[in-house]
Amino acid sequence: MKAGGSISIWFFIGVSLVVNGGIILATGLYELSHPPAVQTVLANLHANVWWGALMLLVGIFYCYYFAPSRYLARMQSK
């Protein structure tokens, strides 16, 4: 935490990316096993699986890198 006791906004962005990416990825994986009756034009690309996985990975990175304990240690070493 910073001197004022606040947490980096990037940590919360990471949490948001993890939650949203997990939901999108889970939806995409569900649609792989239970295809919808009406397919969109580019449904064979499974964009929700790819984007969900990417968002989840970026969110995990942000949560790890900007974790309050790690962020505090970096700020104190400067």
N, C-alpha and C positions, 0 to 999 in steps of 0.2 A: 504494500500500500504506500501511497505517497505520504508526504508529511501531514497533509490534511486528513488522512484516513480514507481517501477515496480509492476506488478500484478503477483500473484502466477500462475505457470504453471498449477497447479491442477484445478484452476478455468476454464481455457481454455479446459482442458481435460473434465471437467464436461459439458461444452457447447457442445463439440464435441459428447459426449455420448448422450446428450439430443437430438441433431439434428439427429444423426444416428439411435438411438433407436426409435425415433418418426417415422422416415421414414420406418424402418423395421417393426415396429408394425402396421403402417397404411397399408403397403403392405400385411401383414399377415391377417389383418381384412378384407381387400378387397378380398383376396383369399378365405376367409371363405364364403363370400356371392356370389362370382363368381369363383367357382372352375375351375382350368385350365383343358383343354381337356385331356392332358397327365399328369397323376399324377406320382410323384416319389414314391419310395418304402416306405418311412416313412412319407408320406404326412399327414397321419392321426394323427401324433404327433403335428403338427402345431408348429414346432420349431421357425419359424419366429415370431409368436405371443409371445411365452415365452421369447425368447432372446431379442426381441424388448422391451417388458415390463421391463425386468430386466435391460437392458442398460438404459432405460428411468429413472427408479427409482434410479439407481446408479448415473446417471448424475445429477438428481435433488438434491440428497444428496451432491455431490461434489460442485455443484453451490451454494448451501446454506451454506455449511460448510466453503468453501474457498472463499466466496464472499469478494470482496476487503474491504468493510467496516468492516465486521466481522474479517477478517484476520488482519487488521490494529489494531483493538481493542485488539486482542489476543497478537500481537507483542508488543504493548505499555504496556500491563500489566505484561510482563516478566521482 
